[in-house]
Amino acid sequence: MADKVKSIDQATIEMIEKAAEDGASIVFERAVTTRPCPIGDEGSCCSICAMGPCRVPLPKGKEETEEEHRKRKGVCGATAETIAARNFVRMCAAGTASHGDHGREVAKVFLEVARGEAPGFEIKDEQKLLQLALDMGIEIGDRSNSEIAVDLGETLSKEFGKQEGELLFLKRAPIKRQEIWQQMDVAPRGIDREVSEALHRTHMGTDQDYHSLLRHAVRVSLADGWGGSMIATELQDILFGTPSPVASEINLGVLKEDEVNIIIHGHEPYLAEILAVVAQEPDIQKYALSKGAKGINLAGMCCTANEVLMRHGVPIAGNFLQQELAIVTGAVEAMVVDVQCIMQGMAEVASCYHTKVITTDPRAHIEGATHMEFDSRNAAESARKVLRAAIDNFPNRGKKVRIPQYKNNLIAGFSHETINYLLGGTFRSSYKPLNDNIINGRIRGVAGVVGCNNARIAHDDIHVTLVKELIKNDVLVLQTGCAAMACAKVGLMTPEAASQYAGEGLASVCEAVGIPPVLHMGACVDNSRILMAATAMVKDGGLGDDISDLPVAGAAPEWMSEKAIAIGQYCVGSGLYTVFGVEWPTIGSKAVTRYLFKEMEEMYGGMWDFEPDPIKMAKLMIDHIDKKRKALGIDKARERVLFDMAMRRELI
Ligand code: BF8
């Protein structure tokens, strides 16, 4: 990759050069020196027992004959199909476990707050608390919010260890979708149960039929989207506030030369929430001044960043591949991390500068980092300790400070409820105006573009090219995760982007409502918001009676994490066409890949696809959207019209 473009982001390019000058080893360099294993890459390596690892790769450069195919077996006799399917199920299980463990921790803190055991936090969205409690059949009457919240927290906590029945949130899906899950026998029973069963089924000598294994891939992933992730999103909204539009800035240029820069990185929002409050305390501010700084500058990284951006407008320093580069600026006093997507290499990069890497979660320690465990029952004091440690580090800044002067404006905060409200017209919140504009063809369809960065390909390039192509073709784009950050960095999340980049129909709707053509819906757990938005579109009528009827498509063009695979699989299991870029982890088995790419559509209405080229990927998504428009009989509505002011007013 030495001669390939490493990133399309100028701030990133400058810091890659600075890292080389400073002698810091970063991910972009490691991606050159450490090549991917071609056998693991295609899902053809089985390492689940000590008779292996067994490698059963596809023959290179020629079509495989039946006889060759039968010879591809591990020591135990496991076929290439079983091996690829088992590896795939394990990825889904790991993704579900990660989002689930996040959701469980949220439920724990939520219960502490409800019981008055976590001073510093309070329930911010009473309306959502009451609505969700009603949905869950919890008595409201004249009970206090705390009593209701305790019941809600306990009810949702039980979803993790539940052994029988079905997850409660499955009932939120369209009726037809629920029937499909029943017919296919994939309705998850309990979040942890499905993860545990996935590990058991994929243990040596258990489930050996790829059809059966992949059915469990659907079940365990649905336990993520309609389970762990949805619980995390809903309880976080009640606890910290449901996001509404908020302006902020993004990219390494948000770091400040004369202030204590603290980056909050990872996925869980509690410490970040309390840091944002405590950093304003006069004593803390005074302490920063006493060390020669003009103030404290908090900025986010990865999905913790998305959480505090969505609710407070805390600026974002960058996405996944920029975590080490923030340190390379030489201007970061503390990199405060919780869980997930934290590169181990970051600690070594930090050793070249003055940056303190501070781990805060008992589940995620890093060698070379300082561990300062966050205590939700004493949150403010935990936050003060972290802030003081960062401030103490300010005088240690060396001479190697260079902050790249690149940042862009964005509007975030598009929760499902906010989109409902903004589009809802004068009298009530509803997705009806969105549906109407899809039916009349001004909006061609909706795409969810989500997921990570991947150092194997040019950073941000595929996200940005894909999303520009989609909005040019009148497809409204919903985003989460690092994908959202990529597009925000090039200005696609501003209302002005509509007239600059979107097709005439989409632009006219965005301008009438005052929204960007690319909507930031939050962190990766908030892909559950996309499920809720899709469900609301079905329920508001005119676009069929199931998620799979909608002119909607999903993509994770630069994915790298197991969480992304779980997300993709629950989208497919919920009826969405979902295309991934970079590489596809089951190409070692044609049968498994065919099952995921074709046969799943017959069973679930949604299917996987793979395409690394962003323009071709956009075409696949648009073709799918057009296919659904045709099936709905609305394909002829897409006339080309120029909109005058009166017509624009009619749009909302
Ligand atoms: O959970 S998009 S790189 S930060 S895994 Fe990680 Fe991927 Fe970023 Fe968000 Ni999601």
Residues whose N, C-alpha, C, O or C-beta is under 5 A from the ligand:
A	BS01	BF8	C302 C303 F320 C341 G451 C452 N453 G481 C482 C524 S561 K563
